[in-house]
C-alpha cells in the first residue's frame, strides 16, 4: 500500500490513522516504514490521542514507542484532558513502564506538565517507586534548570477528591517511596490525583 501511494493519513470516524493502529499492535518496522513515508507523527484522534500516546498506553510497546521517538514524534503533545505520553507511560501498570518513562524523559518529555485537573506524571505513577523516583529526579533537574527551588506536585487535600502522592505511598506501606517523596517541597495545593483524565 505504501508503494501504491495509499493515503497515509487517512483516518476513521474517530480520527485513528494507520500509524496509530501500528503503534498499538504493530511492530517497530511497520512504524518506521510509515514514518519514512512521511505519515503525520503528531496527528491526533478526536479526543487528542496521538500514536505516541497509544504506544505509551500499550502493554509492552517499548520498541514502537522508541521508533516513534526516533522519528521525532513530539512527547509533549497533550490530549483534550491535558494528558501526554509520559503520563500514560507512568500510569500503565503493564510491562515496560520504567523503560518507556526513561525513553520519554530522554526525548525531553516535560515532567512538570499538568493535566487539566492538576495531576502530574509524578502523581499518576501511583505505587511504582522506581518510576516515581526517576520522575522526581527529572523534575528536580527541570525545576533547577529554570531557577525553581521546589517541585510542584499535586499534594493538597481540597475536599477529598484525590489521593496525594505521599498518602498513596503511606497507604501502600511503601517506605522507599515515602523516603523519596519526603524531601520534596509540596507547594502545589491541588489534589485531583485521579484516573479521570486517562
Secondary structure, DSSP 8 states (H G I E B T S, - for coil): -TTTT--TT-B-TT--BHHHHHHHHS-HHHHHHHHHTT--TT-B-TT--BHHHHHHHSSS-HHHHHHHHHTT--TT-B-TTS-BHHHHHHH--STTHHHHHHHHHHTT--TT-B-TTS-BHHHHSTT-HHHHHHHHHHHHHHHHHTT-SS-------SSSSS--HHHHHHHTT-HHHHHHHHTS----------STT-
